[in-house]
Amino acid sequence: MHRKRCLGILLVLAFNCVPARASGLEVTAGIEMGVSGGYFGVGPQIGATISGPAGSVLAFHDTLLLLPAGNTLGVNNQLTIGLGYSTPRLTLTAGGLLGFYRIPMCGRMLCGMVMGFAPGGFAQLDVFLGRFLGLSARGTIAWHGGESLVPSDELAWSATAGPIMRWQ
């Protein structure tokens, strides 16, 4: 059993070390872990990057963070669209985001679930260790606004990172 696991890891690493060119359409998917709205969360991430001239890219990503908070579950879903630069091993993008959130918040006198839409911005760095496997890191800032008895007019940041795979 241990021998099969080691062989599998070696095959994945060997297959992953074949260099790839960043051109055309590239699709990525992975797991993000990080902090959003003061809560630690985990969830899936999927994206598409369209290459342009001289390494320029147009990138679309969607990230869903599930945020456990006591006996309830918060959600922060962010759709991002950005411009950036790409090489075979690195993609750096920045742009705008539109998020949907449903998170627990507390004011001075009251706690409750707050939900709404949040415009904002993001920056994302994807570093590929080979042709298919890589690491992704993202930082976002969004305005959580809306009418609520619980204060929700605030800037909320999130920082996430995790492994990703890409298909070209």
Beta strands, then each sheet from edge to edge (+ up, - down):
strand 1: 25-36
strand 2: 39-51
strand 3: 56-69
strand 4: 72-86
strand 5: 90-106
strand 6: 111-128
strand 7: 133-144
strand 8: 154-167
sheet 1: 1+ 2- 3+ 4- 5+ 6- 7+ 8- 1+
end
